[in-house]
Amino acid sequence: MNLDDFSDLIERPDSGTRRDAEERRERLTVPPGALGRLDELGEWLSAAQGAVPVRPVERPRVVLFAGDHGVAGLDVSGRPAGGTYELVRAVLDGSSPVAVLARRTGVPVRVVDAGVDCDPELLPADVVRHRVRRGSGRIDVEDALTPEEAEQAVRLGMAVADEEADSGTDLVVLGDLSVGGTTPASTLIAALCGTDASVVTGRGGAGIDDLAWMRKCAAIRDALRRARPVLGDQLELLAAVGGADLAATTGFLLQSAVRRMPVILDGVVSAACALVAQRAAFRAPDWWLAGQVSGEPAQAKALDRMALNPLLDHGVTVGEGTGALLALPLVQAAAAFAAELPEKPLPEQRPADED
C-alpha cells in the first residue's frame, strides 16, 4: 500500500457549485456578512454536496476510533495506562460526555476498537470485530505497529468510511478514545512540522502535572528521533510512532474524502491523523472542518499547517469527539440558513414608454 495513491483519487469539493452558492447568498434578504462564518460554512457544505441550495445535514454520525498506547506506561497521561476500555465502556453505557450530548442531539455513535488493550470478550462484537492488536508499542523505544499491522489499520479505517458512506451518513463527527494517544499524535505533528518536542507537548485531555509533562516531552523527543528517518513514507511513519487507532483514523479520513463525505475533526489526535493524510493527498483537507480548539499546542500547529480555522473555542478538553459534536449544530444551522432564507424579490420591470 502507498498512501500517495490517494492524491489521484481525491478531488476538491465542486468549485462551480460553490460559486453558485455564493451568488445565491448575495440574493438572500439577510445582508451578506450578517451571518458571519455561517455563510462560509453553508457555501462549503454546498460545494461538498454538489447541490444548490444546500441539503440539510440529516444523517450525521459520531465515529470514535479507540486504542491503547504503550507509551502511557511512562505516566505521561492523566489516566492509568491501559484504561481505554473504561472510556469505551462509558460511551457504550451512555455515561460519557459525548454519549450524553449525542443522546440529547439524536446523533448515533459508533465506536471502533482498533487497538484497545482488553479481552475482546469484554466488548460487543460489532465494536471489537475490526481490532488490529491489543495496544500499540511504546514509541520512544519501539515501533507502535509492524508494517503489516499499520496497513491493516489503515484499511480498517477505509472500510469504516465506506460503510458509513454506503449507509447514507452525510457528515461524520470524528473523535478518539485513547489513553496516551496525545503523545503519538504530538510526535506525528512535530515530525511533519519540523518542530521540537517542547513546542508540541501539551497536558492532554485529563491534565497532567509538571513532572508528567516533562516525562511526556522526553518521550516525544525520543520518538521524534525514530520518526525522522521514515518521514518520506506515511505508512512507515504511522507504524513507527503512530498506533492502530491513529492509522485507522488516517485511513478513514482519506477514504472519506474519496467518498466526498464531510468530516468534523475534534482534538489533537484527529488533527495529527489529518496532517498525515494531507501529506498523502493535499486536497483532502478541503473535506474537513476543525470543530474546536482543544488547548493542545500540537493541534494548533497542525490546523495552522492545514489552514483549518476551528469553529469553537470553549475550553473543552475532554476529547472523545465532544468538542466536534458541539460544533455540529453550527454546521446544521448554516445549511438551514443557506437553504431556507428567502431571496430578495426581483425588481419590478416598468413597461416601456409608448411613442
C-alpha positions as CSV (number, residue, x, y, z in Angstrom):
1,M,0.0,0.0,0.0
2,N,1.2,3.5,-0.9
3,L,-0.9,6.3,0.7
4,D,0.4,8.7,-2.0
5,D,-2.0,6.9,-4.4
6,F,-4.9,8.8,-2.6
7,S,-3.7,12.0,-4.2
8,D,-5.1,10.9,-7.6
9,L,-8.3,9.7,-6.0
10,I,-9.3,12.8,-4.1
11,E,-10.9,15.8,-5.8
12,R,-11.7,19.1,-4.2
13,P,-15.4,20.0,-3.5
14,D,-17.0,21.4,-6.6
15,S,-15.8,24.9,-7.2
16,G,-18.6,25.7,-9.7
17,T,-21.2,24.7,-7.1
18,R,-19.5,26.9,-4.5
19,R,-19.7,29.9,-6.9
20,D,-23.4,29.2,-7.4
21,A,-23.9,29.1,-3.7
22,E,-22.1,32.4,-3.2
23,E,-24.2,34.0,-5.9
24,R,-27.4,32.7,-4.2
25,R,-26.2,34.1,-0.9
26,E,-25.9,37.5,-2.5
27,R,-29.6,37.3,-3.3
28,L,-30.9,36.5,0.2
29,T,-32.9,39.0,2.2
30,V,-30.3,38.9,5.1
31,P,-27.4,41.1,4.1
32,P,-24.1,39.4,3.2
33,G,-21.9,39.2,6.2
34,A,-24.7,39.4,8.7
35,L,-24.5,35.7,9.5
36,G,-20.7,35.8,9.9
37,R,-18.9,32.5,9.4
38,L,-22.2,30.6,8.8
39,D,-22.2,32.0,5.3
40,E,-18.9,30.4,4.6
41,L,-20.0,27.1,6.2
42,G,-23.1,26.9,4.1
43,E,-21.1,27.5,0.9
44,W,-18.5,24.9,1.9
45,L,-21.2,22.3,2.6
46,S,-23.0,23.2,-0.7
47,A,-19.7,22.5,-2.6
48,A,-19.2,19.3,-0.7
49,Q,-22.7,18.1,-1.6
50,G,-22.6,19.5,-5.1
51,A,-26.0,21.0,-4.5
52,V,-27.6,24.5,-4.6
53,P,-29.4,25.1,-2.4
54,V,-27.6,23.0,0.2
55,R,-29.4,20.0,1.6
56,P,-29.9,19.7,5.3
57,V,-27.5,17.5,7.3
58,E,-30.0,14.8,8.3
59,R,-27.8,11.7,8.9
60,P,-24.7,12.8,10.9
61,R,-22.8,10.2,12.9
62,V,-20.1,10.2,15.6
63,V,-17.3,7.8,14.8
64,L,-14.7,7.1,17.6
65,F,-11.6,5.1,17.0
66,A,-10.3,3.5,20.2
67,G,-6.9,2.2,21.2
68,D,-4.3,2.0,24.0
69,H,-0.7,3.2,23.7
70,G,2.3,1.6,25.3
71,V,3.9,5.0,26.0
72,A,1.1,5.6,28.6
73,G,3.1,3.2,30.8
74,L,5.6,6.1,31.3
75,D,2.9,8.0,33.3
76,V,2.5,10.6,30.6
77,S,-1.3,10.7,30.8
78,G,-3.8,11.8,33.5
79,R,-5.4,8.4,33.1
80,P,-3.9,5.0,34.0
81,A,-2.2,3.0,31.3
82,G,-4.5,0.5,29.6
83,G,-7.6,2.5,30.7
84,T,-9.1,2.9,27.3
85,Y,-11.6,0.1,28.0
86,E,-13.2,2.2,30.7
87,L,-13.6,5.1,28.2
88,V,-15.2,2.8,25.6
89,R,-17.5,1.3,28.2
90,A,-18.6,4.7,29.3
91,V,-19.6,5.6,25.8
92,L,-21.4,2.4,25.3
93,D,-23.2,2.8,28.6
94,G,-24.2,6.3,27.7
95,S,-22.4,8.0,30.7
96,S,-19.6,9.8,28.9
97,P,-19.8,13.4,27.8
98,V,-20.0,12.6,24.1
99,A,-22.7,10.0,24.8
100,V,-24.8,12.4,26.8
101,L,-24.5,15.1,24.1
102,A,-25.2,12.6,21.3
103,R,-28.3,11.4,23.1
104,R,-29.5,14.9,23.5
105,T,-28.9,15.8,19.8
106,G,-30.1,12.5,18.4
107,V,-26.8,11.6,16.7
108,P,-25.8,7.9,16.7
109,V,-22.4,7.0,18.0
110,R,-20.1,4.3,16.5
111,V,-17.1,3.0,18.5
112,V,-14.4,1.2,16.5
113,D,-11.9,-0.8,18.6
114,A,-8.6,-0.6,16.6
115,G,-6.2,-1.4,19.5
116,V,-7.8,-1.5,22.9
117,D,-5.8,-3.5,25.4
118,C,-8.5,-5.7,26.9
119,D,-10.0,-9.1,26.5
120,P,-12.2,-8.9,23.3
121,E,-15.0,-10.7,25.0
122,L,-15.5,-7.6,27.3
123,L,-16.8,-5.6,24.3
124,P,-19.7,-6.1,21.9
125,A,-18.8,-7.9,18.7
126,D,-19.6,-5.0,16.4
127,V,-17.1,-2.8,18.4
128,V,-14.2,-5.3,18.5
129,R,-14.6,-7.1,15.2
130,H,-12.0,-4.8,13.4
131,R,-9.3,-4.9,16.1
132,V,-5.8,-4.9,14.8
133,R,-3.9,-5.7,18.0
134,R,-4.1,-5.3,21.8
135,G,-2.4,-1.9,22.5
136,S,0.3,-0.3,20.4
137,G,4.0,-0.3,21.1
138,R,6.0,2.1,23.3
139,I,7.0,4.6,20.6
140,D,10.0,6.1,22.4
141,V,11.9,2.7,22.2
142,E,10.0,0.6,19.7
143,D,7.6,0.7,16.7
144,A,3.9,1.2,17.5
145,L,3.0,-1.4,14.9
146,T,4.5,-3.8,12.4
147,P,4.3,-2.7,8.7
148,E,1.6,-5.3,8.2
149,E,-0.4,-4.0,11.2
150,A,-0.1,-0.4,10.0
151,E,-1.6,-1.4,6.6
152,Q,-4.3,-3.4,8.3
153,A,-5.2,-0.5,10.4
154,V,-5.4,1.9,7.5
155,R,-7.5,-0.5,5.6
156,L,-9.8,-0.8,8.6
157,G,-10.4,2.9,8.6
158,M,-11.0,2.9,4.9
159,A,-13.6,0.1,5.3
160,V,-15.4,2.0,8.1
161,A,-15.6,5.1,5.9
162,D,-17.1,3.0,3.1
163,E,-19.6,1.5,5.5
164,E,-20.7,5.0,6.6
165,A,-20.9,6.4,3.1
166,D,-22.8,3.4,1.9
167,S,-25.3,3.6,4.8
168,G,-26.2,7.2,3.9
169,T,-24.2,9.1,6.6
170,D,-23.9,12.7,5.3
171,L,-21.4,14.1,7.8
172,V,-19.1,12.5,10.3
173,V,-18.1,13.8,13.7
174,L,-14.7,12.2,14.3
175,G,-13.1,11.6,17.6
176,D,-10.9,9.2,19.6
177,L,-10.9,7.1,22.7
178,S,-7.4,6.5,24.0
179,V,-5.1,6.7,26.9
180,G,-1.7,8.1,25.9
181,G,-2.9,9.0,22.4
182,T,-1.9,12.6,22.6
183,T,1.8,11.6,22.8
184,P,2.0,9.8,19.4
185,A,-0.3,12.5,18.0
186,S,2.1,15.2,19.1
187,T,5.0,13.2,17.8
188,L,3.5,13.0,14.4
189,I,2.7,16.7,14.3
190,A,6.2,17.6,15.4
191,A,7.8,15.4,12.9
192,L,5.7,16.7,10.0
193,C,6.0,20.3,11.0
194,G,9.7,20.1,11.8
195,T,9.4,21.3,15.4
196,D,10.9,20.3,18.7
197,A,9.2,18.2,21.3
198,S,8.8,21.1,23.8
199,V,6.8,23.1,21.2
200,V,4.1,20.4,20.8
201,T,3.9,18.8,24.3
202,G,0.6,19.6,26.0
203,R,-1.3,18.5,29.1
204,G,-3.7,16.0,27.5
205,G,-7.4,15.8,27.9
206,A,-7.2,14.6,31.5
207,G,-4.5,17.1,32.5
208,I,-1.0,16.3,33.9
209,D,1.3,17.9,36.3
210,D,4.7,19.4,35.5
211,L,6.6,16.2,36.2
212,A,4.4,14.2,33.9
213,W,4.7,16.9,31.3
214,M,8.5,16.6,31.4
215,R,8.2,12.8,31.0
216,K,5.8,13.3,28.1
217,C,8.2,15.8,26.5
218,A,11.1,13.3,26.8
219,A,9.0,10.5,25.3
220,I,8.1,12.7,22.3
221,R,11.7,13.8,21.9
222,D,12.9,10.1,21.8
223,A,10.1,9.1,19.5
224,L,11.0,12.0,17.2
225,R,14.4,10.5,16.7
226,R,12.7,7.4,15.5
227,A,10.2,9.2,13.3
228,R,12.5,11.5,11.3
229,P,14.2,8.7,9.2
230,V,10.9,7.5,7.9
231,L,9.2,10.9,7.2
232,G,9.1,10.1,3.5
233,D,6.6,7.2,3.9
234,Q,3.4,7.9,5.7
235,L,2.7,4.3,6.4
236,E,6.1,3.7,7.9
237,L,5.7,6.8,10.0
238,L,2.4,5.5,11.4
239,A,4.0,2.2,12.1
240,A,6.9,3.8,13.9
241,V,5.3,6.4,16.1
242,G,1.5,6.2,15.5
243,G,-0.7,3.4,16.7
244,A,-3.6,1.2,15.5
245,D,-6.2,3.8,16.2
246,L,-4.2,6.7,14.6
247,A,-3.5,4.6,11.5
248,A,-7.2,3.7,11.2
249,T,-8.3,7.3,11.7
250,T,-5.9,8.3,8.9
251,G,-7.3,5.7,6.5
252,F,-10.8,6.8,7.5
253,L,-10.1,10.5,6.7
254,L,-8.5,9.6,3.3
255,Q,-11.4,7.3,2.2
256,S,-14.0,9.8,3.5
257,A,-12.5,12.4,1.2
258,V,-12.6,9.9,-1.7
259,R,-16.3,9.2,-0.9
260,R,-17.0,13.0,-0.7
261,M,-18.2,12.7,2.9
262,P,-17.5,15.8,5.1
263,V,-15.8,15.3,8.5
264,I,-15.6,17.5,11.6
265,L,-12.3,16.9,13.4
266,D,-12.2,17.0,17.2
267,G,-8.8,17.4,19.0
268,V,-5.1,16.8,18.6
269,V,-5.4,13.1,17.7
270,S,-7.7,13.7,14.7
271,A,-5.6,16.7,13.8
272,A,-2.5,14.6,13.7
273,C,-4.1,12.0,11.5
274,A,-5.4,14.7,9.2
275,L,-1.9,16.1,8.9
276,V,-0.6,12.6,7.9
277,A,-3.5,12.3,5.4
278,Q,-2.7,15.8,4.0
279,R,0.9,14.7,3.4
280,A,-0.5,11.9,1.3
281,A,-3.2,13.8,-0.5
282,F,-3.0,17.6,-0.5
283,R,-6.7,18.1,-1.5
284,A,-8.1,16.0,1.4
285,P,-8.3,18.9,4.0
286,D,-10.9,20.6,1.8
287,W,-13.4,17.9,3.0
288,W,-12.8,18.6,6.7
289,L,-13.8,21.2,9.4
290,A,-12.0,21.8,12.6
291,G,-14.6,21.6,15.3
292,Q,-12.9,23.2,18.3
293,V,-9.7,24.4,19.9
294,S,-8.6,21.7,22.3
295,G,-5.9,23.7,24.0
296,E,-3.1,21.3,22.8
297,P,-0.2,23.2,21.2
298,A,0.3,20.4,18.7
299,Q,-3.3,20.7,17.5
300,A,-2.8,24.5,16.8
301,K,0.3,23.8,14.7
302,A,-1.4,21.0,12.7
303,L,-4.5,23.1,12.0
304,D,-2.4,26.1,11.0
305,R,-0.5,23.9,8.6
306,M,-3.7,22.7,7.0
307,A,-5.3,26.2,7.1
308,L,-8.3,25.0,9.1
309,N,-9.9,27.5,11.4
310,P,-11.7,25.9,14.4
311,L,-15.4,26.7,14.8
312,L,-15.5,26.8,18.6
313,D,-13.2,27.8,21.5
314,H,-15.0,26.9,24.7
315,G,-12.1,25.4,26.6
316,V,-13.5,21.8,26.2
317,T,-10.6,19.4,26.7
318,V,-12.5,16.2,27.4
319,G,-11.9,14.7,23.9
320,E,-14.0,11.8,22.7
321,G,-15.4,13.9,19.9
322,T,-17.3,16.1,22.3
323,G,-16.0,19.4,21.0
324,A,-16.6,18.4,17.4
325,L,-20.1,17.3,18.2
326,L,-20.7,20.7,19.9
327,A,-19.9,22.3,16.5
328,L,-22.3,20.2,14.6
329,P,-25.4,22.4,15.3
330,L,-23.5,25.4,13.7
331,V,-23.0,23.4,10.5
332,Q,-26.7,22.4,10.5
333,A,-27.7,26.0,11.2
334,A,-25.5,27.2,8.3
335,A,-27.2,24.7,6.0
336,A,-30.7,25.7,7.1
337,F,-30.0,29.4,6.6
338,A,-28.5,28.8,3.2
339,A,-31.4,26.7,2.1
340,E,-34.4,28.3,3.7
341,L,-33.9,32.1,4.0
342,P,-35.9,33.8,1.3
343,E,-34.4,35.6,-1.7
344,K,-34.9,39.3,-2.4
345,P,-37.8,39.9,-4.7
346,L,-36.8,40.8,-8.2
347,P,-37.2,44.5,-9.1
348,E,-40.4,45.2,-10.9
349,Q,-39.9,45.9,-14.6
350,R,-41.5,49.1,-15.8
351,P,-43.3,48.9,-19.1
352,A,-41.5,50.6,-22.0
353,D,-42.9,54.1,-22.7
354,E,-45.1,54.2,-25.7
355,D,-44.3,56.6,-28.5
